[in-house]
Amino acid sequence: MARQPRQAMIAGNWKMHGTIAEACSLASALRSRLASAPADREVVVAPPFTALAAVGEALRGSAIALCAQNVHWETKGAFTGEVSPAMLAEVGCRWVIAGHSERRQLFGETDAGVNRRARGALEAGLRPIVCVGETLAERDAGRCFEVIERQTRAALLDLGSADIQALCIAYEPVWAIGTGRTATPGQAEEVHAVLRRIVAELAGKEISDHLRILYGGSVKPDNIDSLMAEPDVDGALVGGASLEAESFARIVEFRR
């Protein structure tokens, strides 16, 4: 029997952009603009923490899901500046980003920490988008696949098959984040195929076949169609282009 196609996901990471009013305005514009978007793809937005509750209200009843940009693994405690999985679930988050390249590069997050965040999220009923990706120096040194494999195996350590089935992986080459450079569709596909092989070894081919693997790294309206034409690219984690409703809507409405 032929495998059913994976549902595409387009996730907008708003990063540290937007007051509550600006975030709600963008959410309302997206809700209106995407009301007739194709039903065969999932749309997710990740506003700043301060705007999560308000954006959740603005999106209530729509098909657009709410996502947090980060999460701590503990349920409560003396962790100044952190936000627990239960707090995110309470404001309506369904998804959380774990291990974004900016968190790794700028704030020293480790592979082990990404695993703890993913496990904490899953225990609270949230679904992680686990990010992996190599730096330019690592790619130039021929270490891309080595880095990807290390990060992926560490992030999924001790997760059962059901947990792996519940998450997504996002491949984010660090050299393409916010630089205007994008991995070619062929480069993205090559890494995504490696990721799918690793997941098959960890959780079995059936789960690997259904796992959604997103590409993130300067995704724009003018390159989304070619990226989504690749067989192992199941969606996109979008940064700057998600901050304008028409731009993000065109990405959601990609054409294969």
C-alpha positions as CSV (number, residue, x, y, z in Angstrom):
1,M,0.0,0.0,0.0
2,A,1.4,3.4,-0.9
3,R,2.2,5.7,2.0
4,Q,-0.3,8.5,2.5
5,P,1.3,12.0,2.0
6,R,2.4,13.8,5.1
7,Q,0.4,16.9,6.1
8,A,2.6,19.9,5.4
9,M,3.2,22.3,8.2
10,I,4.1,26.0,7.9
11,A,5.2,27.6,11.2
12,G,5.9,31.3,11.6
13,N,8.5,32.1,14.3
14,W,8.0,35.8,15.2
15,K,11.1,35.9,17.4
16,M,11.5,39.1,19.4
17,H,9.2,41.2,17.3
18,G,5.9,42.8,18.1
19,T,4.1,44.4,21.0
20,I,0.9,42.8,22.1
21,A,-1.1,45.1,19.9
22,E,1.2,44.5,16.9
23,A,1.1,40.7,17.4
24,C,-2.7,40.7,17.6
25,S,-3.0,42.8,14.5
26,L,-0.8,40.4,12.6
27,A,-2.7,37.4,14.0
28,S,-6.0,39.0,12.9
29,A,-4.7,39.7,9.5
30,L,-3.5,36.1,9.1
31,R,-6.8,34.7,10.3
32,S,-8.6,36.7,7.7
33,R,-6.1,36.2,4.9
34,L,-5.9,32.4,5.5
35,A,-9.6,31.7,6.0
36,S,-9.7,30.0,2.6
37,A,-6.2,28.5,2.6
38,P,-5.8,24.9,1.5
39,A,-7.0,22.5,4.2
40,D,-4.2,20.0,3.6
41,R,-1.6,22.0,5.5
42,E,-1.2,22.9,9.2
43,V,-0.4,26.5,10.1
44,V,1.3,27.5,13.3
45,V,2.5,30.8,14.7
46,A,5.0,31.5,17.5
47,P,4.6,35.0,19.0
48,P,6.8,36.4,21.8
49,F,5.9,35.1,25.3
50,T,4.2,38.4,26.3
51,A,1.8,38.1,23.4
52,L,0.9,34.4,23.6
53,A,-2.3,34.8,25.6
54,A,-3.6,37.7,23.5
55,V,-2.8,36.1,20.2
56,G,-4.4,32.9,21.4
57,E,-7.6,34.8,21.9
58,A,-7.3,36.5,18.5
59,L,-6.9,33.1,16.9
60,R,-9.6,31.3,19.0
61,G,-11.8,29.2,16.7
62,S,-9.5,29.4,13.7
63,A,-7.3,26.7,12.2
64,I,-4.1,28.5,13.1
65,A,-2.3,26.8,16.1
66,L,-0.4,28.6,18.8
67,C,3.3,27.8,19.4
68,A,5.9,29.0,22.0
69,Q,9.4,29.9,21.0
70,N,11.0,28.0,23.9
71,V,10.1,26.0,27.0
72,H,11.7,24.9,30.3
73,W,11.5,21.3,31.3
74,E,10.4,21.7,35.0
75,T,6.8,22.2,36.0
76,K,7.7,24.9,38.5
77,G,10.6,26.1,40.6
78,A,13.3,28.7,41.1
79,F,14.1,29.2,37.4
80,T,14.1,33.0,36.9
81,G,13.2,34.0,33.4
82,E,11.9,30.6,32.3
83,V,8.4,29.4,31.3
84,S,7.0,26.0,32.2
85,P,5.2,23.6,29.8
86,A,2.0,23.9,32.0
87,M,2.1,27.7,31.7
88,L,2.3,27.4,27.9
89,A,-0.5,24.9,27.7
90,E,-2.7,27.2,29.9
91,V,-2.5,30.0,27.4
92,G,-3.5,27.7,24.5
93,C,-0.2,26.6,23.0
94,R,-0.2,23.3,21.1
95,W,3.4,23.4,19.9
96,V,6.8,24.6,21.3
97,I,10.1,25.1,19.6
98,A,13.0,23.3,21.2
99,G,16.7,24.0,20.3
100,H,16.3,26.8,17.8
101,S,19.7,27.7,16.4
102,E,19.6,31.1,17.9
103,R,19.0,29.5,21.4
104,R,22.0,27.2,20.7
105,Q,24.3,29.8,19.3
106,L,23.5,32.9,21.3
107,F,22.4,31.4,24.6
108,G,24.4,28.3,24.9
109,E,21.7,25.7,24.9
110,T,23.1,22.2,24.7
111,D,21.9,19.0,23.0
112,A,21.0,17.6,26.4
113,G,19.0,20.6,27.3
114,V,17.1,20.3,24.0
115,N,16.2,16.8,24.9
116,R,15.0,17.8,28.4
117,R,12.9,20.6,26.9
118,A,11.3,18.2,24.4
119,R,10.5,15.7,27.1
120,G,9.1,18.3,29.4
121,A,6.8,19.6,26.6
122,L,5.6,16.1,25.7
123,E,4.8,15.2,29.3
124,A,2.5,18.3,29.4
125,G,0.8,17.4,26.2
126,L,2.6,19.9,24.0
127,R,4.2,18.9,20.7
128,P,7.8,20.0,20.2
129,I,9.4,21.3,17.0
130,V,12.9,20.1,17.5
131,C,15.5,22.1,15.7
132,V,18.9,20.8,14.4
133,G,21.4,22.4,12.1
134,E,25.1,22.9,11.3
135,T,27.2,26.1,11.2
136,L,28.9,27.3,8.1
137,A,32.3,26.2,9.5
138,E,30.9,22.7,10.2
139,R,29.5,22.5,6.7
140,D,32.7,23.7,5.1
141,A,34.7,21.2,7.1
142,G,32.5,18.4,5.8
143,R,30.9,17.7,9.2
144,C,27.3,18.5,8.3
145,F,25.9,15.0,8.6
146,E,28.0,14.2,11.7
147,V,26.6,17.3,13.5
148,I,23.0,16.6,12.4
149,E,23.2,13.0,13.6
150,R,24.7,14.0,16.9
151,Q,22.1,16.6,17.5
152,T,19.2,14.4,16.4
153,R,20.1,11.4,18.5
154,A,20.7,13.6,21.5
155,A,17.4,15.4,21.1
156,L,15.4,12.2,20.8
157,L,17.3,10.3,23.5
158,D,15.1,8.1,25.6
159,L,11.9,9.2,23.8
160,G,9.5,6.4,22.9
161,S,8.1,5.8,19.5
162,A,4.8,7.5,20.4
163,D,6.7,10.6,21.6
164,I,8.8,10.8,18.4
165,Q,5.6,10.3,16.4
166,A,4.1,13.4,18.1
167,L,6.9,15.8,17.3
168,C,8.4,17.5,14.2
169,I,12.0,18.1,13.3
170,A,13.2,21.3,11.7
171,Y,16.4,21.4,9.8
172,E,17.9,24.9,10.2
173,P,21.4,25.4,8.7
174,V,22.8,28.1,11.0
175,W,24.5,29.8,8.0
176,A,21.1,30.4,6.4
177,I,19.2,31.9,9.4
178,G,18.5,35.5,8.8
179,T,21.4,35.8,6.3
180,G,19.4,35.8,3.1
181,R,21.2,32.6,2.1
182,T,19.1,29.5,1.7
183,A,20.1,25.9,1.3
184,T,19.3,24.8,-2.2
185,P,16.3,22.4,-2.4
186,G,18.8,19.7,-3.1
187,Q,20.9,20.5,0.0
188,A,17.8,20.5,2.1
189,E,16.5,17.3,0.7
190,E,19.9,15.6,1.3
191,V,19.8,16.4,5.0
192,H,16.1,15.7,5.4
193,A,16.7,12.2,3.9
194,V,19.5,11.6,6.5
195,L,17.2,12.8,9.3
196,R,14.5,10.4,8.1
197,R,17.0,7.5,8.1
198,I,18.1,8.3,11.7
199,V,14.5,8.4,12.9
200,A,13.8,5.1,11.2
201,E,16.7,3.6,13.2
202,L,15.4,5.0,16.4
203,A,11.6,4.5,16.0
204,G,11.0,2.3,13.0
205,K,10.3,3.0,9.3
206,E,6.6,3.5,9.8
207,I,7.0,6.4,12.2
208,S,9.9,7.8,10.1
209,D,7.7,7.7,7.0
210,H,5.0,9.8,8.8
211,L,7.4,12.2,10.6
212,R,7.2,15.7,9.3
213,I,10.6,17.4,8.7
214,L,10.6,21.1,8.2
215,Y,13.2,23.4,6.6
216,G,14.1,26.6,8.2
217,G,16.5,29.2,6.9
218,S,15.6,32.4,5.0
219,V,12.4,30.8,3.7
220,K,10.5,33.3,1.5
221,P,7.6,33.4,-1.0
222,D,10.0,33.1,-3.9
223,N,11.8,29.9,-2.7
224,I,9.0,28.0,-0.9
225,D,7.6,26.2,-4.0
226,S,11.0,24.7,-5.0
227,L,11.7,23.6,-1.4
228,M,8.3,22.0,-1.0
229,A,8.8,20.1,-4.3
230,E,11.4,17.9,-2.6
231,P,10.0,14.6,-1.3
232,D,11.4,14.8,2.2
233,V,10.6,18.5,2.8
234,D,7.3,18.6,4.7
235,G,7.0,22.2,5.5
236,A,8.9,25.3,6.7
237,L,9.9,27.1,9.9
238,V,9.7,30.7,8.7
239,G,11.4,33.7,10.4
240,G,11.4,37.2,8.9
241,A,8.9,36.4,6.2
242,S,6.3,35.4,8.8
243,L,6.1,39.0,10.1
244,E,4.0,40.2,7.2
245,A,0.6,38.6,6.6
246,E,0.7,38.6,2.8
247,S,4.2,37.2,2.7
248,F,3.4,34.4,5.2
249,A,0.1,33.6,3.5
250,R,1.9,33.1,0.1
251,I,4.3,30.6,1.9
252,V,1.3,28.8,3.4
253,E,-0.2,28.7,-0.1
254,F,2.9,27.1,-1.6
255,R,2.5,25.2,-4.9
256,R,4.3,21.9,-5.5
